[in-house]
């Protein structure tokens, strides 16, 4: 029998460690474009925006106690581009750019005591030359001290701007680069001293003393843990750095420096960036591995990381990257979130109710925060995790894993148990030195997967399973397989914030433009008539529904009205985090199929060209996946250069070249690119440039991308028009959605890479004795089957009992592309049966066509 014995001994509670031992719960990291589309939710559907923030920051038991912002540099830092608050040493810092600082302000309206932190991820162009060696193997020696003051001023002016705009002061600063491999100890010390002694250059009524006491957090490394050893060895560094953090690793260093820093020196230690659950729980419960709501990178896995990171390295705060995925899916690291919010035109968002409640098993049953807030403490002697792994806790999963949190006056306690294994575990707990608390009844709350097929995915989430009365100072708690359990002395059965209820968007989803009577799916002339006068200024001049993947596209005023302009020249180009590509943005709905994009644009003919091919404008069609943040991530791209050269690109390969004679770069041009089925056409000012039919595994749906070189390219208007008689995707369902019923032998896998919808796939091999198949209902005129086909297969298609095709061969393609398209069905409801009659077939999602 799996049994673990431990003691909850009140005499072991350490109240002297202060914030090194307070349970801080969770934090929200806003970075690399991850919060971008929340700005559009705020203006288009304020109720959805407010509800998202309330779920995370609101109530009596707030989940998030920290909001951390990574200052952008106008280059892609993995999932998109975060704009820089300053683009020159002389520019007044603008914290309206990007979503992060505005997000803090709105979250603080809900939770005034919310803690905040900032650091940088790369350097904007005006700091590039002096900080170029920040990417070297010895940046502390190679970056000159003359570079320090300009960098300090970027931080300082940004903090001042946030205070003047929104009225709050940042609590923590990391002066170093995010995920540095070589911490700049000399620079950190210099910054800390400059911060503590700065008394000039502040606005009137600015809280200078509070500014001087902002805490230093360092070094936010990724996997590496040598900064802990540097802190142990350097007293001067310890005196200046009050909090430490590192990413994606639960364990301490070889000499356990972080544990020592917390226990002996009383420094805060954070899990300063970690994953959110990947693949929402509602899909995980259908996986073939039988893990229910558990498994690699599940809510149970992340909960285990919180427990293990405290046990192994005494980290008291776990920060999600991201908590809300408010970027378009398909970018790097897609499908890891507690809330998915990328449909701002409809106001629809999706909550991972399973993952969210796994985290609330901690914060609903203990007061999270800092010492001056009366936060609960970790009872270190009653915490343990022997689950295997340092990031993905994916072996020895049957081992004990538990955390005990206790009120500072010992009036109440809660124990969180995580069992992500197929075997139950029994815990025998002895209670000691808890005074009156020792005899309190204990309420056992449990979350696990559904008990029977057909039950709702969340039918067993956060249920009050039983109430136990301790007997002679002893308590027994059983934790079922693939479950998280909280045993608490808090009586919260009547607390509506604790008792589980499914959280859903107040709005249903719809395809952008599907309700348009004139066929216009999207149009923007950047004037924003009908919006409040402060619309553009309040969102940093960010164009509606756009998401930068390189450079910075903002609305600018010209003598002829507003235009969308690319703001970053080669001279202003950032010192990248790792890599980034030329300026480009994504806009629109991945439910679009056949459409035409018309862009009225003007080249920048003033900025000196750095290469004959550097100044261009491009349109991309049917973008679904954009891991690298490139214009050419779209399967089809039309590019026109200032010398008149034109390229037609498919899957990053030039497939056709043409030339437009006499192209006037000082004039405004109408560039058009259209796709209808597998037929592509491109024109400039009405002159046809390309007419191409794609007969080699075409792509049929996706968003629009626009891109240029590092020039001030101006766009006057963008119009996306549905091509007549074409079909739009009304709805997309994942392969593990309950709308699909499977028969035969299928392998359903989750937690896969970010180019799969929801990181799931379902695969079957033809079997004559038990033919694998799947069924679904469609209300429309057709459907598409999505999924990369690595090997040939054959399908039997049956619609409403009639065989449509006995032996359809799905096209071999890449992730997120259609392998089988059926349209032309009579409008209405249809029952569809698909059977795998040859080879091995993979399903990722199904699109319903209207």
N, C-alpha and C positions, 0 to 999 in steps of 0.2 A: 504494500500500500504506500502511496506517495503521501508522506506526512512530514510536516515541518513544525518544530517547536521554537517559540521565542517568547521573550518577556517584554511587556510594556511596563517599564520601571520609571515612574515619575521622578525619582531621585536622579536619574541620568539626564534629565532635561537641562541643556546648556542655554542659559539666558545671557551669558556673557559674550557670546560670539556676535551678538547684534545682527546686522544685516547679512553677515556671512551665513547665517543659519535660518533666516526667515523664508518661509514658503512664498514664492513670488508668482507662482502659477505660470502664465504664458504671456508671450509678447507677439506683436504683429510687426513684420518687417515689410516696409514699403520701398521697393527698389526696382531697378531695371524694367520700368514700364508696367510693373505688375498691378498697380492701382489705377492706371491711366483711365480706363473706361468708367470708373466711379464718378469722374467729373461729369460725364454725360448722364449717368443715372441721376445725379444731383439736380440737373436742369430739366431732364426729360420726364423723370418719374421720381420726384422727391420722396414719395412714400416708400419706395423700394430702398432708396439710399438710406433713409433714416432707419428702416427696419434692419438692414445689414449691420449698421453701426450699433444698433441696440442689441442685436444678438451677440455681438462680440464684446461690447464695452459696457452694456447697461445692466440694470437690475441690482438686486441685493448681493448677488454672487458673481461679479463680473469675471468673465473668462480671461480677458486681456488686461494686464496691468502695465504694459509697456508698449509704446509705439516708437519704433526705430526707423529712421529715414537715412537712406544712402544718397548723398548728394551726387547728382548726375554730372556728366561731362560732355553731353551732346554726342555720345557714341554708344553703340550697343554694348551692354554689359551682360549679355547672355540671353535675355528674353525680350529685349527691346531697349529703347533709348530713353534715358532719364535726362531732361534738360538741365543745363547748368544755370545756377542762380546768377552767376556773373560771367560775361563773355569778354570782359576786359578789366584791367585793374581800375579803370575809371568808372565803370558802369555801376550804378546803384543796384544793389542786390535785389532780385525779384523773386520772392518766394511764392508768387502766384503761378509760376511755371511749374509744371508737374503737379502731381496730386498729393505728395507727401505732407507738406507743411499745412496745406488746407485740411487734409485728413486729420492731422493732430488737432487742429482748432475745433473741428466738428466733434471729434471724439471727446475732447475735453469739456464740451458742453454737456455731454452725458456723464462723464466721469472726471470731475475737475482735478482730482489728485493723480491722474494718469501720468506715469513717468515717461520721459522721452530721451532719445539718444540720436546722435548723428555721427556719421563718418563719411569718407569719400570712397568712390570706386573709380579710380583713374583721375586724371587731371584735365581740366578744360584747356583749350588751346593756348591761352595767354600765360599759363604756367608750364607749358610743355617743355620749353627749352631748358629752363632752370631745373626742372624736376625729371628730366629725361632718364637720369640714372636711378630713379626710384625703382626701375625694373631690373636693375643690375643685381649681381650676387652680393654686393656690399654697398647698399644704398647709403648707409650711415656715413661711410667714408667718401662716397662719390657724389653725393648731393651737397653743393656748397652751402654754407651757412647764410650766404646772401639770399638764398632762395626761401629761407624760413619766413621772413616777415610777410612777403606777398601771400604765401599760403595761409599764414595765420589770419591775414586780413580777409581772405575768402570765408573762412569759418566765422570770424567775428562779424563781418558785415551781414552774413546770412542770418546769424542769430539775432542781430539787431533788427533786421528787416522782419523776421518772424514776430518779434516782440511788438514792433510798431504796427504790423498788419493785423495780428491776431491776439496780442496781449499775453503771450506765454513766453517763458524762458526755458530753454533746453536744459535738461538735468545732467546728461552725460555726453562727453565728446571722446571719440577716438581720433587722435591726430594722424594716425598712420593709414596706409592704404588698406582697403578691405582685402582679406585673405592674403595678406603679405606672407611671403616665404622667408623674408629677412627683416624682422622688426627693426625699426629705426630708433634705437634706445636714446641716442643723443638728441634726436629731433623731438621725441616724446618728452624728455626732460625739459628741453628748451621751451616747448609749447606750454607745458604745465606751469613753468615759472612765469612766462609771458602772460598767461591767463590770470594767474594769481596776483600779479602786480600791475596789471593794466589799469590805468586811471584816467586816460584821456581819449578823446575822439568818440565820446558817447553822446547821444541826444539828451536833451533836458529830460529829467524825470525818469531816466533809464536806471534800473536797479543794479548799479555798478557792483555793489558789495555781493549781491547774489550771483552776478556774473562771475566774479572772481572765485566763487566757491563751487562753480560747476565741476562735477567729478570727471576724472579721466578714466576711461575704459580702454583697455588694450589687450591683445593685439589683434583679435578677430582673425586668427589664422584658420586655414582650412586643412584639417587633419594634423598638421604639425603642432607640436606642443612644447617647443623649446623656450617659448617666452616664459613659461612657468619657472624653468630653471634659471633664466636670466633674472627674474624677480627675486628668487631665493638668494642669489649671489650678490645682489646689488641693493643695499639699504636705501640709497638715494632714489632709486627707481621705485622701490616699495612705498616710499613716503609720498611720491607724486601720483602713483597709479592706485586708485581705490577699488577698481573692479577689473576683472579679467574675463575674457571669453574666447572660446574657439568653437569650430564648426564640425559637424558630421563625424563625431567620434565621441563615444561615451566614456572612454577610458582616460585615466591619468597618464602622466609620463612615467618612465621607468623608476624614477626616484620619488614619485607621487608628490610633485611640487604643488599642484593645485589643491590637493587635500591639505597639505601643510599650510598653504597660504590662507585657506579658509579657517582651519582649526587653530593655528598658532598665531597668525597675523591678522585674522578676522577681515580678510578681503572678500568681497562678493565675487563669486565665480558663476559665469553664465554659460549656458548652451546657447551661444549668441546667434546661431543660425542653424536650424534643423528642418527636416522635411515636414510637410503636412502629409496626412494620409494620401496615398496614391490608389486610385480606383475606389470610388465611393462604395460604402458598405452595402447599398442596395443591389449592386452588381456582384460584390464578393460572395454573397450568400448563395449564388448560383454556380460558383466555381466547382470544378470536378474534384478538387483536392479535399473537400469536406472540412475546410478550416472555418466555415461560417463567417463571422465578422473579423476573423484573424488572418494570419499569414504575413508574408514579407511585405513591409511598407503599409500595413493596415493600421487602423485605429489602435488595435491592441499592440502592434509593434511600436508605434509612436509612444503610447503610454508606457510601454516597457523601457523605452529610451529615457523617458523622464525619470523613472525609478532608478535605472541602472546608472545614469549619468550623475545622480546624487550619490549613490552608493560608491561608485568608483572614483569620482573626481569632485564631489561635493558641490555640484552646480545646482543653484537654487532658482533658476529662471530658464525657461525653454522658449525660444523665439521662432515662430513659424516663417518659413520662406516658401511660398507666401501663405498667409491666412485666407486671403481673398484673391482669386485669380481673375483680375479685371483686365485681362488682355485677351486678344483673340487666340483661340486654341490653335495648336499647330506650331507655336513657337517653342523654343528650347524649354524643357522642364514642364510642359503642359500636363494637365491632369494631376496636380498635387495641390489640394486646397481643402479648406473647410467649407468655403462658399465659392461657387462659380458664378461670376457676374460679367458676362460678355455679350449681353443682348440689351443694350441700353434703350434702343428704339421701342422695345416692347415693355421694358421694365421687369422682365422675367429674370429671376436668378434661381439657383439651385443650391440647396443646403445638403451637405453630407451629414445627415442626421445621426448616422452611426458614429462617424469620426468625431463629430462635435460632442456627442454625449460621452464618448470615451474620455475626452478631456474634462468634461464637466463632472465626471466621477471624482476628480480631484478638487476642482474649485467650488463645486456646490456644497462640499462638506468640510471646508476649511477656509478660514479667512486668509486670502492671499494678499501679499503686499510687503511693506517695509516696517521696520521696528516701530517707528513713530505712529504707525496706523494700527498697532495692536495685532500685527500679523501672527499667524500660527507658526510654530517652529517644527523643524524636523527632529524627531527623536532618533538620533543616529543609531543607537544600539538596537533599535527595532525596525531597521531598514536593511533589506538585502535583495540582491538580484544575481543569480548565477546563470542567467540565460546567456547563450553564446553569441559572440559577434561584437563588433565595436561600432558599426553603423547600422547595417541591417541585422537585427537580432534574429538570426535564422537557423541556429542550431542549439541543441540542448534546451529546446523550448519548454520541455516538461519540468525544468528546474524551478525552484521557488523564486518568486519575485514579488516583493511587497514593500510598502512605504508607510510609516506611521507619522502622522502629523498631530500636534497637540497644542491646545491653547496655552498661552504663556502663564495663565493662572491655574492650569491643569484642570479646568472645569469641564473640558470636553476633549475627546480625541477621535480621530478617524484613521482607519487603516485601509489602504487601497491595495488590492491583490490583483495580479495580472497572470492569467494562465492561458497562454496561447499554444496549447498542446491537446492531443486527443484523450488525455487522461486527467481525471479529477485529482485535486490535491486537497488534503485536509490540513488545516493549521490549528495546532493546540497552543493557546496563548495564555500566559500567566500574567495577571495584573498585580502590580505592586506599587506602593507609595503614591497612590492616586487619591487618597482621602475619600470623600463622598462620591467621587466619579467612579470609583471602583465597582460600585453596586448598580450603576445606572444600566438600564436596558440598552441593548445594542441593536440597531436597525440595520439590516443587511439588504443593500441595494445591488442588483445584478443586471448586467447587459450581456446578452449572448445572441446567437442567431436564432431564426425561427425553429420551432420544435418539429413541425411537420411540413411536408410539401404542400404548397398552396397557402400557407400562412403568410401574412404580410412580412416584408423583410425586417420591419422594426417592431414586430409583435412582442419581442422579448427585450426591448431596449429600456434600460433604467427602470426596472420593476422592483418594487419593495417586496423582496422574496420572503422574508421572515423577520421576526423580532426574537432576540435571544437574551435571556437573563443570565448574567454570569453566576456561576455556582462555586463558592469557596475560592473566589479569585481566579477562576478558570473560565476560559471561553474557547469554544470550538467553532470554527468557520470552515465550511466546505466550499471550494471554488470549482465550479463545473468546467468541463473542457471548453476551450475557446471562449473564455468569458473574462470580464473584468467585474470585480466586486468591491464595493465600499462598505465596510462595517463601521458604523458611527454611533456615538452617543447622542448626536443631534436628532431631535424628533422633527423631521421635516416632511412627514407624510401629508400635511395640509398645506405645504408651501407650493403654490402653483408654478413657481419658477423652477422648482426642483422636479416635480412630478412630470414625467415625460409626456410631451405632445409633439407631434410632427410639425416641423417648421417648413412652411412653403411660401413661395412668392405670392403676393396679392394679385399678380398679373399673369395671364396665360401668355405663352410665347406666340409670336408670328414672324414670318419672313419679312425682312425689310422691303417695303414697297409692294408687297403682295396685294394690298388693298387699293393700290393706285388704279384709277380709272383710265388714265392716259398712258399707262405703261411706264411711267418714270419710276424707277426703283430708288433712285437717290439723286439729289441735286443740291449743289451748294455754290453760291456766288460770294460767300463769305461776308455778306452784308448783315445777316442775321436780323432782318426786319421782323418785328414781332417779339423779339427777345428783349429783356430789360437792358437799359443803357450800359449797365456794368457787366454784361454777360462776358464779353471778351476779356476785359481787364481782370475780372475775377478768376478766370481760368488761364491766365498767362498767354492769351491770344491763341490758344490751342483750337484748331479747327474741329468741328463736330465730327464725332465717330471715327476720327483718324487715330492711328497708333504708329508713332515713329519707330523705325527699326534701324535707323542710321541718320546722322545729321539732325536737323531740327526744322520742321515745317511749322510756320506760325503765320497768323493773319497780320498783314501790314497795311497801313494806309498809304495810298498813292493819290496823285492828283486826279486819277480817273476812278477812284473808289478803292475798296478793299481787295486785296489779293492774298492768296496763300503763297508765301515765299520761303524758299530754303535759305536758312540763315547762316550756315557755316561754310566758310571758304577754306581752301587748303591751308591758308595761314592760320585759321582758327581751329583747325582740326585737333581733336583731343589726343592726349597720350592715353592710348587704350588700356583697358584692364588686361585683356589678352589679345583680342583681335576685334576688328569691326570692318564693315564694308561701306561702300559709298551711300550717300543719303537716299533713303527710301521710306515710304510709309505704306501701311495697309489700311484699307477702308472697306466697309460694307459687310455683307452677309455671305457666309459660306453655303447658304441655301440657294444662292443664285446659280442659274444654269446657263441659258442662252441669253446673252445680253451684248449691248454695244456701249463702249465707254467713249465719251466725247470730252476732250479737254482743250479749253482755250488757254494758251500758254505763250510766254515770251522768254527767250533765252537771256541770260546775263551776258551782255557784250561789253561790259566795262572791266570786270575782273580779269586780270592777266591769266592766260591759259598756261597750265603747267604741263600739258601734253596735248597733242593734236586730237586725241580721242577722249579727253577728260570732260569736255563740256557736251552733255547730251541730255535728252529727256526720254523717259521710257514709261510704257504702260504694261503692266502684267495682268493676265486674266487667269481666273479659276485657281487662285492660290488656296491651298489647303494646309500645306506644311511649310514652315519657315524657320527651321532650326538655326540657321546661320544668320538670319536677318538680312537677306539680300533681295534686290529686285528680281534677280533670276531664280529665286525660290518659287515664283509662279511658273507653272509648266509652260505657259506661252507668254513671250515678251516681245514687244515691238519697241525698238530704240531708234531715235533719229539724232544725228550728231550735227554740230554747227556747220560742218563742211558739206552737209547734204547726204552723207552716207547713212544708210538705213540697214538695220539688221532685224531679221525674224529669228527668234530663239525658241527652241523647244527643249525642255529638260536640261537647260544650261549648255546646249549645243547650238551653234549658229546653223540654221538650215536653209537660209536664203539671204542674199545680199542685193541691195538695189541702191540707186542714187537719185536724189532730187536736185536737179540743176537750179542754180541761182537762188538758193534758199536765203532769204533776207533775215539775218539774225536780229535785226533791230525791230522787226515787225512782230505782231501777234499772230500766232498760227493756231489753226484748229486741227488737232491730232485726234484720229479716231481709230479704235481697234475693236473688232467685234468677233464673237464666236457663236456659231449656230450649229449645234451638233459637233461634227468634226471639221466644220468649214470655218476658216479664219480669213478675215479681210482687214486691211490696214490702209488708211488714207491720210494725206496731209493736204489741208486746204482744198478738199474735194478731189484731189488727184490720187487715184489708186496706186498704192505702192506694192502691196502683196495681196495675192489671192491664193490661198493654200488649203488643201484638203489633207488632213492627218489620218492616214490609214494604219498607223502603227501604235496601237494601244493608246488611243486618245484619252484625255481627261475631260470631264463633262461639267464640273461644277466647282465653285469656289469664289473667293473674294477678289477685289481689285487691288493691285499694287501700283504706286506711282514712284518714280525715282529720277534722280538727276546726279550730275557730278557735284563737286564742292564749289557750287556757284549759287548766286542769288537768283535762281530760276523762279519765275513768277507764274502763278496759275490764277486766271481770272474766274474760271467756272469749271466745275466737273459735273457731268450729267451721265447717269447710267440708265439706259433704257432697255426694257424687256423687248426682245425680238418677237414679233407677232407670231401667234400660234405656238409659242414655245411653252415649256413647262417649268414651273418653279418647284423647289422642294418645300413642301408644306411642313414636313416633320421628319426628323431623323431619330431612329431608335438604336441604341447600342445592342450588340449581339447578345448581351446578358440581360436585356430588358425583359420584364415579364410579358410584354406584348408578343414575344416570340415563343412558340412551343416547339420543343425538339423531340424527335423520336430516333431510336437507334443509338448507336455508340458515338458520342461526341466527347471531345476533350475541351473543356471550358477553362481558360487560363486568364488570370488577372495579374496586375502588378508588373506589366511588361513596359516596353519603351514608350516614350512620349509621342511617337508618330502613330500609335494606335489609338483609336477612339477609346477614351476612358481607360487606356492601357489594358484592354481585354481582347481576346480572340477566341473563336470557337472553330475547331477543326475536326473533320471527319474523313474517313477513308471508305471508299465504296465497299459494300459488303452485300453479296447477293442473298445471304441467308437472313439478314436483318438490315434492310436498306436504310441508311441514315437520312433523315430529312428534317425540315422545319416548316412551320406554318405560321401565318400571320394574316391579319385583316388590314386591308387598305381602303381608304375612302378617297378616291381620286381617279386619275387616268393612267397611273402606272407606278412603277417602283424601280429602284436601283439597288443592287447588292454591292456592298463596299468591302474591300479586302484584298490585300496583295496576294497574288497567286504565284508561288515560287515554282510549282510544277503543274503540268496540264491536268485538267479535270473535266468532267462532263456532268451536266445537270439535266434533270427532267423537270420542266416547268408546267404546273397545273394551275389554272385559274378557274374558279367557280366549277370545279369538277371536270373541266375540259382541258385536254392536253394541248398546251400552247407550243411546246417544243419537247421532243423526245430525247434530244441529245445536244443541248446547248453547251458550247465550249466557252467558258469564261475567259476573257482576255487576260493575258499575263501583264501585270502592272505593279505599281508601287503602293505603299501604304496610303490609305485614305482615298484611293481612286476607285472608280466604278469598274467592277469586273463583268457585270451583267446589267443591262438596261432594258426595261420593258415599258413601252408607252403606247398610247393609242387605244387603251381600254376605254369602254364607255364610262363616262363620268358617273361615279357612284361607289357603292361598297362592293368589295370583292374579297373572296377568300383565296389565299394563295398557298400552294404547297410546292415546296422545292425538295427534290430528292437528289442525293449524290449517287450517280449511277456509274461513275468511272473516275479513277484517280483519287487524289486527296484535295479536298476543298476547304478553304478558310473564309470565314465570315467575320467581319469587323463591325458592320452596321448596316442598316437598311434605311434608304430614303424613300419617303412617300411623295409621289409627284402629283401636283394639282393642275 
